[in-house]
Amino acid sequence: MTNLRTKITLVLFILFAVGGAWFAGVSTYDFFLHLDGQVHSITCSYVPGTSERDELGTSGCYAVMMSPYSSVLRDWTWGGIPIALPGLAVFIYMIFIGLEHLILGRDKKRGDTLYLIAASLLPLITSIVYYIISVTKVGEVCKMCVGIYIASIGLFLSALVQFFLAKPETEPGPHHLRNQLLRYGIWFAEGLLFVMIPIIMYLQLKPEYQERNCGELVKPEDRSSIMLPAVGQGTPAIEVMDPLCPSCLVFRNHFNTSELSKKISVKTVLFPLDSECNWMLKQPVHHGACMVSRAILCAKDPEPVIDWALENNVEIRRVAKEQGQDALKAMILKQFGEVSQCIDTAKTKQKLNLSLRWIMANSLPIMTPQLYVNNRRLCDEDMDLGLEYGLGRLLEAGAKGGK
């Protein structure tokens, strides 16, 4: 009866590993697709393949993937190495080691099953750490990641049960401990190979980074004082943003958590994509962006207004579109009453208009966000996964005096 229980538990161990490999594999595939710098849909489901893919980038999976925590070594290679890739390798290794134990009858030996516990601690601890990061840093939980978390917990629990069901050696031989440690060493070396080989293949197969010039500011001077005060110290940069732009929120969150943000002094130019004040548009892209921009321009400290607008951009746009400008104004004044004296003045409206004229004078594309470092534009494809690498290259070029 004990033999049957150990085999069933080991089969469960293998099945949890298969599930983890499936979730990690889909996550790795979605990450790899985005390395071409284009826009792709991603899978975000508790059961991959059973629901529609996220086309608009509104899911928790997209937020997690675009966060700086989804990959490592981003300043060394464009996009970095996705955490899901070694995760996939570890789960495949667990399938391999589980099958080896099952075929060779190691499920009955407590010394051998102890290794399964030690090995399953890696995905378990990693899952705990990344769940905490998702909740506290990213603010979103990825459904694909939840699948990996469950698989990791299942692996550890099945290995733990396996250990207690297995029988200890009753008459160990004279070299039992040495042989056991040797097996542990061989299994560990196999695990390293399982992880290193796919990482090496990934680095060889991923698209190469192409040096390119994505545009420059031809008239960067701020003669009309339309830029918001600089934030940070270091290399001068200009951010062009719409305060109700969802992509601007993602970019700012990513940028603020990057170490490179400490090396840059950023001024902000407001570019509301709202036809109420933006004569470059026929229809509003972000309803209410003009009024929010005026509130930012006349606030004593614009950063809290920007943070509030970005964090609540969906609700603000809904109120502006469905209830109108008066309701939006009341919403703004409830949060920032000090702007009541200047939000509708001719001076504030003129300043916002001059901001739009600065945009036109520099022939900027009608999109947000944009970032210019030493007057050179950070390419669109470097605004998310490639931020650390692309921005790092811009800073290096500026330090060398090149373009």
C-alpha positions as CSV (number, residue, x, y, z in Angstrom):
1,M,0.0,0.0,0.0
2,T,2.9,2.4,0.9
3,N,4.5,1.7,-2.5
4,L,1.3,2.6,-4.3
5,R,1.0,5.8,-2.3
6,T,4.5,6.9,-3.0
7,K,4.0,6.3,-6.8
8,I,0.7,8.3,-6.8
9,T,2.4,11.1,-4.9
10,L,5.3,11.1,-7.3
11,V,2.9,11.2,-10.3
12,L,1.3,14.2,-8.7
13,F,4.7,15.8,-8.4
14,I,5.3,15.3,-12.1
15,L,1.8,16.6,-13.0
16,F,2.4,19.8,-11.0
17,A,5.7,20.2,-12.8
18,V,3.9,19.8,-16.2
19,G,1.4,22.5,-15.2
20,G,4.2,24.9,-14.1
21,A,6.1,24.3,-17.3
22,W,2.9,25.0,-19.3
23,F,2.3,28.4,-17.6
24,A,6.0,29.4,-17.6
25,G,6.3,28.3,-21.3
26,V,3.4,30.5,-22.4
27,S,4.7,33.5,-20.4
28,T,8.2,33.0,-22.0
29,Y,6.7,32.9,-25.4
30,D,4.7,36.1,-24.9
31,F,7.8,37.9,-23.6
32,F,9.9,36.7,-26.6
33,L,7.3,38.0,-29.1
34,H,7.6,41.5,-27.7
35,L,11.4,41.5,-28.3
36,D,10.8,42.7,-31.9
37,G,9.6,46.0,-30.5
38,Q,6.2,45.7,-32.0
39,V,2.8,45.5,-30.2
40,H,1.5,42.0,-29.6
41,S,-1.4,40.5,-27.7
42,I,-0.6,38.4,-24.6
43,T,-2.2,35.4,-22.8
44,C,-3.8,36.2,-19.5
45,S,-5.9,33.3,-18.2
46,Y,-5.9,30.8,-15.4
47,V,-6.3,28.2,-18.2
48,P,-4.1,29.3,-21.2
49,G,-5.8,29.1,-24.5
50,T,-9.4,29.1,-23.2
51,S,-9.9,32.9,-23.3
52,E,-9.2,35.8,-25.6
53,R,-5.7,37.2,-25.6
54,D,-5.2,40.7,-24.2
55,E,-5.0,43.0,-27.2
56,L,-5.0,46.4,-25.4
57,G,-2.5,45.9,-22.6
58,T,-5.1,46.3,-19.9
59,S,-4.5,43.0,-18.0
60,G,-2.5,42.3,-15.0
61,C,-0.3,40.0,-17.1
62,Y,0.7,42.9,-19.3
63,A,1.4,45.2,-16.3
64,V,3.7,42.5,-14.8
65,M,5.5,41.7,-18.0
66,M,6.2,45.4,-18.7
67,S,7.4,46.0,-15.1
68,P,11.2,46.0,-14.4
69,Y,10.7,42.8,-12.4
70,S,9.7,40.5,-15.2
71,S,13.3,40.1,-16.4
72,V,16.9,40.4,-15.2
73,L,20.1,41.9,-16.7
74,R,18.1,44.5,-18.7
75,D,21.0,46.9,-18.8
76,W,23.2,44.1,-20.3
77,T,21.0,42.8,-23.1
78,W,17.9,44.4,-24.6
79,G,14.8,43.3,-22.7
80,G,16.9,41.2,-20.3
81,I,16.4,37.6,-19.5
82,P,12.8,36.8,-18.6
83,I,12.3,35.3,-15.2
84,A,9.8,32.9,-16.8
85,L,12.6,31.3,-18.9
86,P,14.6,29.8,-16.0
87,G,11.3,29.0,-14.4
88,L,10.3,27.0,-17.5
89,A,13.7,25.2,-17.3
90,V,13.3,24.4,-13.6
91,F,9.8,22.9,-14.2
92,I,11.1,20.7,-17.1
93,Y,13.9,19.6,-14.9
94,M,11.4,18.6,-12.2
95,I,9.6,16.5,-14.8
96,F,12.9,14.8,-15.6
97,I,13.9,14.2,-12.0
98,G,10.4,13.0,-11.1
99,L,10.4,10.5,-14.0
100,E,13.8,9.3,-13.0
101,H,12.7,8.6,-9.4
102,L,9.5,6.9,-10.7
103,I,11.3,4.6,-13.3
104,L,14.2,3.7,-11.0
105,G,12.1,3.2,-7.9
106,R,13.6,6.0,-5.9
107,D,10.2,7.0,-4.7
108,K,10.6,4.5,-1.8
109,K,13.9,5.9,-0.6
110,R,13.7,8.7,1.9
111,G,17.3,9.9,1.2
112,D,16.4,10.4,-2.5
113,T,13.1,12.0,-1.9
114,L,14.8,14.6,0.3
115,Y,16.4,16.0,-2.8
116,L,12.9,16.6,-4.3
117,I,12.1,18.8,-1.3
118,A,15.3,20.8,-1.7
119,A,14.8,21.2,-5.4
120,S,11.1,22.2,-5.1
121,L,12.1,25.0,-2.6
122,L,13.5,27.0,-5.5
123,P,10.3,27.6,-7.4
124,L,8.4,27.9,-4.1
125,I,10.6,30.7,-2.6
126,T,10.7,32.4,-6.0
127,S,6.9,32.3,-6.2
128,I,6.5,33.8,-2.8
129,V,9.0,36.6,-3.5
130,Y,7.4,37.5,-6.9
131,Y,3.9,37.4,-5.4
132,I,5.0,40.0,-2.8
133,I,6.6,42.1,-5.6
134,S,3.4,41.9,-7.7
135,V,1.2,43.1,-4.9
136,T,3.5,45.7,-3.3
137,K,5.5,47.0,-6.3
138,V,3.5,46.4,-9.5
139,G,0.0,46.6,-8.0
140,E,-1.3,43.8,-10.2
141,V,-1.4,40.0,-10.0
142,C,-0.8,38.1,-13.2
143,K,-3.1,35.1,-13.8
144,M,-0.4,33.2,-15.6
145,C,1.8,33.8,-12.6
146,V,-0.9,32.5,-10.3
147,G,-0.7,29.3,-12.2
148,I,3.0,29.1,-11.6
149,Y,2.5,29.8,-7.9
150,I,0.0,27.0,-7.5
151,A,2.2,24.6,-9.4
152,S,5.2,25.5,-7.2
153,I,3.1,25.0,-4.0
154,G,1.9,21.7,-5.3
155,L,5.4,20.6,-6.2
156,F,6.7,21.3,-2.7
157,L,3.7,19.7,-0.9
158,S,3.8,16.5,-3.0
159,A,7.6,16.3,-2.4
160,L,7.0,16.7,1.3
161,V,4.4,14.0,1.4
162,Q,6.6,11.8,-0.7
163,F,9.4,12.2,1.9
164,F,7.3,11.1,4.8
165,L,5.8,8.2,2.9
166,A,9.2,6.9,1.9
167,K,11.0,4.6,4.2
168,P,14.4,5.4,5.7
169,E,17.4,3.1,4.9
170,T,17.3,0.3,7.5
171,E,20.8,-1.0,6.7
172,P,22.8,1.6,5.0
173,G,26.1,0.5,3.4
174,P,29.6,1.7,4.4
175,H,29.6,4.4,1.7
176,H,25.9,5.3,1.9
177,L,26.4,9.0,2.8
178,R,29.1,9.5,0.2
179,N,27.1,7.9,-2.5
180,Q,24.0,9.9,-1.5
181,L,25.9,13.2,-1.6
182,L,27.4,12.2,-5.0
183,R,23.9,11.6,-6.4
184,Y,22.8,15.0,-5.0
185,G,25.8,16.6,-6.8
186,I,25.0,14.9,-10.1
187,W,21.3,15.9,-9.9
188,F,22.3,19.5,-9.0
189,A,24.7,19.7,-12.0
190,E,22.0,18.3,-14.3
191,G,19.7,21.1,-12.9
192,L,22.3,23.7,-13.8
193,L,22.5,22.4,-17.3
194,F,18.7,22.4,-17.7
195,V,18.7,26.1,-16.8
196,M,21.8,27.3,-18.6
197,I,21.2,25.7,-22.0
198,P,17.8,27.4,-22.7
199,I,19.3,30.8,-21.5
200,I,22.2,30.4,-23.9
201,M,19.8,29.5,-26.7
202,Y,17.6,32.5,-25.8
203,L,20.5,34.9,-26.0
204,Q,21.5,33.5,-29.4
205,L,18.0,33.5,-30.9
206,K,16.6,36.8,-29.5
207,P,16.5,39.7,-32.0
208,E,19.7,41.9,-32.0
209,Y,19.5,45.5,-30.8
210,Q,19.6,47.9,-33.7
211,E,21.3,51.2,-33.2
212,R,18.9,53.9,-34.6
213,N,18.0,57.5,-34.4
214,C,14.3,58.0,-33.6
215,G,14.3,61.7,-33.8
216,E,15.7,64.9,-32.2
217,L,14.4,68.1,-30.8
218,V,15.1,70.9,-33.3
219,K,14.0,73.7,-31.0
220,P,14.4,72.5,-27.4
221,E,14.6,75.9,-25.8
222,D,11.9,76.8,-23.3
223,R,11.5,80.5,-24.1
224,S,7.9,80.7,-22.9
225,S,8.5,78.8,-19.6
226,I,6.0,76.1,-20.5
227,M,8.0,73.2,-19.0
228,L,7.3,71.9,-15.5
229,P,10.2,72.1,-13.0
230,A,12.9,69.5,-13.4
231,V,12.7,66.4,-11.2
232,G,15.9,64.6,-10.3
233,Q,19.6,65.5,-11.0
234,G,21.9,64.5,-13.8
235,T,21.6,64.4,-17.6
236,P,18.9,66.8,-18.9
237,A,15.8,65.2,-20.4
238,I,12.4,66.2,-21.5
239,E,9.3,64.0,-21.0
240,V,6.3,64.7,-23.3
241,M,3.2,63.4,-21.7
242,D,-0.6,63.4,-21.5
243,P,-1.8,63.3,-17.8
244,L,-4.6,60.9,-18.7
245,C,-2.6,58.6,-20.9
246,P,-2.5,54.9,-19.6
247,S,0.8,54.3,-21.3
248,C,2.3,57.3,-19.5
249,L,1.4,55.7,-16.2
250,V,3.1,52.5,-17.2
251,F,6.1,54.3,-18.4
252,R,6.4,56.5,-15.3
253,N,6.1,53.6,-12.9
254,H,8.8,51.7,-14.8
255,F,11.1,54.7,-15.1
256,N,10.8,55.6,-11.4
257,T,11.8,52.1,-10.4
258,S,14.8,52.1,-12.7
259,E,18.2,52.9,-11.3
260,L,18.8,55.1,-14.4
261,S,16.1,57.5,-13.2
262,K,18.6,58.7,-10.6
263,K,21.0,59.8,-13.4
264,I,18.5,62.0,-15.2
265,S,16.9,65.4,-14.6
266,V,13.5,65.4,-16.3
267,K,11.4,68.4,-17.3
268,T,7.9,67.7,-18.4
269,V,6.0,69.2,-21.4
270,L,2.2,68.6,-21.3
271,F,0.7,67.3,-24.5
272,P,-3.1,66.7,-23.8
273,L,-4.6,64.5,-26.5
274,D,-7.9,66.2,-26.2
275,S,-9.5,68.2,-29.0
276,E,-11.0,70.7,-26.5
277,C,-7.7,72.6,-26.5
278,N,-5.5,70.6,-28.9
279,W,-6.1,71.9,-32.4
280,M,-4.0,69.1,-33.9
281,L,-6.9,66.7,-33.2
282,K,-10.4,66.4,-34.6
283,Q,-11.7,64.1,-31.9
284,P,-10.5,63.7,-28.3
285,V,-8.3,60.7,-27.5
286,H,-8.4,61.3,-23.8
287,H,-11.5,63.2,-22.7
288,G,-10.7,65.8,-20.0
289,A,-6.9,65.9,-20.6
290,C,-7.1,69.7,-21.3
291,M,-8.7,70.6,-18.1
292,V,-6.4,68.3,-16.1
293,S,-3.4,69.9,-17.8
294,R,-4.5,73.3,-16.9
295,A,-4.8,72.2,-13.2
296,I,-1.3,70.9,-13.4
297,L,0.1,74.1,-14.9
298,C,-1.4,76.3,-12.2
299,A,-0.7,74.1,-9.2
300,K,2.0,75.2,-6.9
301,D,3.4,71.6,-6.9
302,P,2.4,69.9,-10.1
303,E,3.7,66.4,-9.3
304,P,0.9,65.4,-6.9
305,V,-1.7,66.5,-9.5
306,I,0.1,64.4,-12.2
307,D,0.3,61.4,-9.9
308,W,-3.4,61.6,-9.1
309,A,-4.4,62.1,-12.7
310,L,-2.4,59.1,-13.9
311,E,-3.6,56.8,-11.2
312,N,-7.2,57.7,-11.8
313,N,-7.1,58.2,-15.5
314,V,-9.8,55.7,-16.4
315,E,-12.3,57.3,-13.9
316,I,-11.4,60.9,-14.9
317,R,-11.9,60.1,-18.6
318,R,-15.2,58.5,-17.9
319,V,-16.5,61.5,-15.9
320,A,-15.3,63.9,-18.6
321,K,-16.9,61.9,-21.4
322,E,-20.2,61.0,-19.7
323,Q,-20.9,63.9,-17.3
324,G,-19.1,66.8,-18.9
325,Q,-16.5,69.5,-18.0
326,D,-18.4,70.9,-15.0
327,A,-18.4,67.5,-13.3
328,L,-14.7,67.0,-14.1
329,K,-13.9,70.4,-12.7
330,A,-15.7,69.6,-9.5
331,M,-13.8,66.3,-9.3
332,I,-10.4,68.2,-9.7
333,L,-11.3,70.9,-7.2
334,K,-12.4,68.3,-4.6
335,Q,-8.8,67.0,-4.7
336,F,-6.9,70.3,-5.3
337,G,-8.9,73.2,-4.2
338,E,-6.0,75.7,-4.6
339,V,-6.3,75.6,-8.4
340,S,-9.8,77.1,-8.4
341,Q,-8.5,80.6,-8.9
342,C,-6.4,79.7,-12.0
343,I,-7.7,76.6,-13.8
344,D,-9.9,78.7,-16.2
345,T,-7.9,81.9,-16.5
346,A,-6.7,83.2,-19.8
347,K,-3.1,83.0,-18.6
348,T,-3.3,79.3,-17.9
349,K,-5.0,78.5,-21.2
350,Q,-2.4,80.6,-23.0
351,K,0.4,78.7,-21.3
352,L,-1.1,75.3,-22.4
353,N,-1.5,76.7,-25.9
354,L,2.2,77.6,-25.9
355,S,3.0,74.1,-24.8
356,L,1.2,72.8,-27.9
357,R,3.0,75.3,-30.1
358,W,6.3,74.0,-28.7
359,I,5.2,70.5,-29.7
360,M,4.5,71.7,-33.2
361,A,7.7,73.7,-33.5
362,N,9.7,70.5,-32.8
363,S,7.5,68.5,-35.3
364,L,6.8,65.8,-32.6
365,P,4.5,62.9,-33.4
366,I,1.0,63.0,-31.9
367,M,1.5,60.4,-29.3
368,T,2.5,60.0,-25.6
369,P,4.7,59.3,-23.8
370,Q,7.9,60.5,-25.4
371,L,11.3,61.0,-23.7
372,Y,14.2,63.0,-25.0
373,V,17.6,62.7,-23.5
374,N,20.1,65.3,-24.5
375,N,17.5,66.3,-27.1
376,R,17.5,62.8,-28.7
377,R,14.4,60.7,-28.6
378,L,14.2,57.4,-26.8
379,C,12.7,55.0,-29.4
380,D,9.1,53.7,-28.8
381,E,10.3,50.1,-28.6
382,D,12.7,51.1,-25.8
383,M,9.9,52.7,-23.7
384,D,9.0,49.4,-22.0
385,L,11.0,46.1,-22.0
386,G,14.1,47.8,-23.5
387,L,14.0,50.9,-21.2
388,E,17.2,50.1,-19.2
389,Y,19.2,49.1,-22.2
390,G,18.0,51.8,-24.7
391,L,18.1,54.6,-22.1
392,G,21.5,53.4,-21.0
393,R,22.8,53.6,-24.6
394,L,21.4,57.2,-24.9
395,L,23.1,58.2,-21.7
396,E,26.4,56.7,-22.9
397,A,26.1,58.5,-26.3
398,G,25.5,61.8,-24.5
399,A,28.5,61.3,-22.2
400,K,30.7,60.7,-25.3
401,G,29.2,63.7,-27.1
402,G,27.8,61.5,-29.8
403,K,24.4,61.1,-31.3
